[in-house]
Amino acid sequence: MRKNPNREISAFTFVELVVALAVGAIVVLVAVLAYGTIFRNSLPSIQDEDVVFQDNTLQVFYGLDTNTLSVSRAPNFTAAAMAEDMRNHFHDDIASAVAVFCLGRDGTNTLHPVSIPISLTNDVRAWTGRANFNALLANSNAFTNSLSSASNAIKGANLSVYILEPSTDTTHLTVRAVYDTDLVTNTTPRGVYASVKRYEGSTLTGYYHVFYTSDNWTVTNTIWPLACYYPRNSANCTNARPFYLVWWPDPASARMPPLPNANPGTNLRAGYTNMGGQSSFSFVVPAFPAL
């Protein structure tokens, strides 16, 4: 057989082969580095921890008559998905609210009312902050009203958010939902149990939780802060509407945020800059949407 002299034969030149191999090597190198970073820092955990609690903690949280609970270890994407669902509920509740109050706690919260008695002479429009609302609660001593000096950070290792909706009763405030954030330091196993729960009255309507193991880090029972409060400033028209900054623990994070190095009592911005980039679950919440 004779070759066709009119047929053109083409192939890669040596330079083209060198360039193609170099580009391929770069792509493989970038993929390996990216995979290594993801593997080291964001590998989701599939391990559960049998966390042992003291006293009646689980009874207060979930109505469980036990002291042991199986909890996913952080980072965990299933817990993160549950937290995302809670975020959507929180946004819906805030959108329908007439007022929101964030109160710090050092212990558990057993008060989840559907309504709160109020006298006809108590004009809500004259309230200046969270202390007025806290005084109406039956267990007001359980909450921490004080703010960290200068930083506006709400004190307390735990947080309760009371969301009020419109009421037709002039002698009662109507509670749409209560969100409790609790951080419990555990020694069996060693670490911090974090949970966020939503209640309608005494009924638990949603939650997410995750366990932060203490391997190679110092255990602390607080994400500082869980919330900051910025009250109305009558002398400054740019701050005419009070609001909160609120943070939830992030199940997709392998570690809890560290405590700030600076003294939060003397550092104006330590109350919120410590949380920058630490959690994807952060909120700006109006304190009095109707005013």
C-alpha positions in Angstrom: 0.0 0.0 0.0 1.2 3.5 -0.8 0.9 6.5 1.5 -1.3 9.3 0.4 1.1 12.1 -0.3 -1.8 14.7 0.0 -2.6 13.7 3.7 -1.4 16.1 6.3 0.1 14.6 9.4 0.0 16.8 12.6 1.2 16.2 16.2 2.2 18.1 19.3 5.5 19.9 19.2 8.0 19.4 21.9 7.2 22.9 23.3 3.5 22.1 23.4 4.1 18.9 25.3 6.3 20.6 27.8 3.7 23.4 28.4 0.8 20.8 28.7 2.8 18.7 31.2 3.6 21.8 33.2 0.0 23.0 33.3 -1.2 19.5 34.3 1.4 19.3 37.1 0.3 22.7 38.5 -3.4 21.6 38.4 -2.5 18.4 40.3 -0.4 20.3 42.8 -3.1 22.8 43.5 -5.7 20.0 44.0 -3.4 18.1 46.4 -2.8 21.2 48.4 -6.5 22.1 48.5 -7.4 18.6 49.5 -4.7 18.6 52.2 -6.1 21.8 53.7 -9.6 20.6 53.7 -8.6 17.3 55.2 -6.6 18.9 58.0 -9.1 21.7 58.9 -12.6 20.8 57.8 -12.9 17.1 57.8 -16.4 16.4 59.1 -16.6 14.1 62.0 -18.8 11.0 62.0 -18.0 10.1 65.6 -20.5 10.5 68.4 -19.7 11.1 72.0 -21.7 9.8 74.9 -21.7 13.0 77.0 -22.5 12.7 80.7 -24.4 15.5 82.3 -24.9 16.4 86.0 -28.1 17.0 87.8 -31.3 17.5 85.7 -29.7 19.3 82.8 -31.2 17.1 80.1 -34.6 17.2 81.8 -34.6 21.0 81.6 -33.3 21.0 78.0 -35.3 18.3 76.4 -37.5 16.6 79.0 -35.3 13.5 79.1 -35.0 11.4 82.2 -31.4 10.5 81.7 -27.9 11.9 82.3 -26.2 10.6 79.2 -26.7 11.8 75.6 -25.1 10.7 72.3 -23.9 13.9 70.6 -22.0 14.4 67.3 -18.5 15.7 67.6 -17.6 18.9 65.8 -17.2 19.6 63.0 -20.4 17.9 61.9 -22.4 18.8 58.8 -25.6 17.1 60.0 -25.6 19.4 63.0 -24.8 22.3 60.7 -27.8 21.6 58.6 -30.0 21.5 61.7 -28.5 24.8 62.8 -29.4 26.3 59.3 -33.0 25.2 59.8 -33.0 26.9 63.2 -31.6 30.0 61.6 -34.6 30.1 59.2 -37.0 29.8 62.2 -35.2 32.6 64.0 -35.4 34.9 61.0 -39.1 34.2 60.7 -39.7 34.9 64.4 -37.8 38.1 64.2 -39.7 39.3 61.2 -43.0 38.9 63.1 -41.8 40.4 66.4 -42.8 43.5 68.1 -39.9 43.3 70.6 -36.9 41.2 71.3 -35.0 40.8 74.6 -31.6 39.1 75.0 -30.8 38.1 78.6 -27.5 36.5 79.8 -27.6 33.5 82.1 -25.1 31.5 84.3 -27.5 28.5 84.7 -30.3 26.8 82.8 -33.5 28.4 81.9 -36.8 26.9 83.1 -39.0 29.9 82.2 -40.7 29.6 78.8 -44.0 31.4 79.1 -46.6 32.0 76.4 -47.6 35.2 78.1 -46.3 37.6 80.7 -48.5 39.7 83.0 -48.0 43.5 82.8 -49.8 46.3 84.5 -51.8 48.9 82.6 -49.5 51.6 84.0 -46.4 50.0 82.6 -45.8 51.8 79.3 -43.5 49.7 77.2 -42.7 52.7 75.0 -40.9 54.3 77.9 -38.6 51.3 78.5 -34.9 52.0 78.2 -33.5 48.5 78.0 -33.6 44.9 79.0 -33.9 45.5 82.7 -37.5 46.6 82.4 -38.4 43.3 80.7 -36.4 41.2 83.1 -38.2 42.7 86.0 -41.5 41.2 84.7 -40.1 37.6 84.7 -41.0 35.3 87.6 -37.3 34.1 87.9 -35.7 37.5 87.1 -32.8 36.6 89.4 -31.7 33.8 87.1 -30.7 36.3 84.4 -27.7 38.7 84.2 -28.8 42.2 83.2 -25.4 43.9 83.5 -23.3 44.6 80.5 -19.5 44.3 80.4 -18.3 47.9 80.9 -17.7 49.8 77.7 -17.9 46.8 75.4 -21.8 46.3 75.5 -21.2 42.5 75.8 -24.0 40.7 77.6 -22.6 38.8 80.6 -23.3 35.2 81.3 -22.2 31.8 80.0 -25.6 31.2 78.4 -28.2 33.3 76.6 -32.0 33.5 76.4 -33.8 35.4 73.6 -37.4 36.3 74.2 -39.4 37.2 71.1 -42.7 39.0 71.6 -45.5 39.1 69.1 -48.6 41.4 68.9 -51.0 41.0 71.8 -54.7 41.8 72.0 -54.6 41.7 75.8 -53.7 44.9 77.5 -52.6 43.1 80.7 -50.3 40.5 79.1 -47.4 40.4 76.7 -47.5 37.5 74.2 -44.3 35.5 73.8 -43.9 34.0 70.3 -40.8 32.0 71.0 -37.9 31.6 73.4 -34.4 30.7 72.1 -31.9 29.3 74.7 -28.2 29.0 74.0 -26.4 26.8 76.5 -22.7 25.8 76.8 -21.9 23.1 79.2 -18.4 22.2 80.2 -18.0 18.4 80.5 -15.3 16.2 82.0 -16.7 12.9 80.7 -15.6 13.2 78.0 -13.6 16.4 78.3 -15.0 19.2 76.2 -17.9 21.6 75.7 -21.5 20.6 74.9 -23.2 23.4 72.9 -26.9 23.6 72.0 -29.5 26.1 70.8 -33.1 25.3 71.4 -36.4 26.9 70.4 -39.5 26.8 72.7 -43.1 27.7 72.3 -44.3 27.8 75.8 -43.0 24.6 77.5 -42.9 22.8 74.1 -39.5 22.2 72.5 -40.0 23.0 68.8 -36.5 22.8 67.5 -32.9 22.4 68.4 -29.3 21.6 67.3 -26.4 20.5 69.3 -22.7 19.5 68.9 -19.8 18.5 71.1 -16.5 20.3 71.0 -13.7 17.9 72.1 -10.9 19.4 74.2 -8.0 17.7 72.5 -5.1 20.1 72.4 -7.0 23.1 73.5 -8.1 24.8 76.7 -11.7 24.1 77.7 -13.9 27.1 78.3 -17.6 27.1 79.0 -18.3 30.3 77.0 -18.2 31.8 73.6 -17.4 35.4 74.5 -19.7 37.1 74.0 -23.0 35.3 73.0 -24.6 38.8 72.4 -23.9 42.5 72.5 -26.5 45.1 73.2 -26.5 48.6 71.7 -29.2 50.8 73.5 -30.9 53.8 72.1 -28.9 56.9 72.3 -31.1 60.0 72.5 -28.1 62.3 72.0 -27.1 60.6 68.7 -29.8 60.3 66.0 -27.7 57.7 64.2 -28.3 55.3 67.1 -32.0 55.9 67.5 -32.9 52.3 67.3 -31.5 49.8 69.8 -30.3 46.4 68.5 -28.4 43.3 69.4 -25.5 41.4 67.9 -26.1 37.7 68.5 -23.9 34.6 67.8 -24.6 30.9 67.9 -22.0 28.1 68.1 -21.1 26.9 64.7 -21.2 23.0 64.3 -19.1 23.2 61.1 -16.2 24.7 63.2 -13.8 22.2 64.8 -13.0 24.6 67.7 -14.8 27.1 69.8 -13.7 30.7 69.5 -11.0 31.7 72.1 -11.5 34.3 74.8 -10.2 37.7 73.7 -6.7 38.6 74.8 -7.7 42.1 75.8 -9.7 42.8 78.9 -13.3 43.1 77.5 -14.2 45.5 80.3 -11.8 48.2 79.0 -11.7 47.4 75.3 -14.7 49.0 73.4 -14.6 46.6 70.5 -13.6 43.4 72.3 -17.2 42.7 72.7 -17.7 41.8 69.1 -14.4 41.7 67.2 -13.5 38.5 69.1 -16.3 36.8 67.2 -15.3 38.0 63.7 -15.0 35.0 61.4 -15.6 32.6 64.3 -19.1 31.5 63.5 -21.3 31.6 60.4 -24.3 32.0 62.6 -24.4 35.7 63.5 -27.3 38.0 63.6 -28.2 41.7 63.8 -31.4 41.8 65.8 -33.6 44.9 66.4 -34.5 45.2 70.1 -37.8 47.1 69.5 -38.9 46.6 65.9 -42.1 48.5 66.5 -40.6 51.7 67.9 
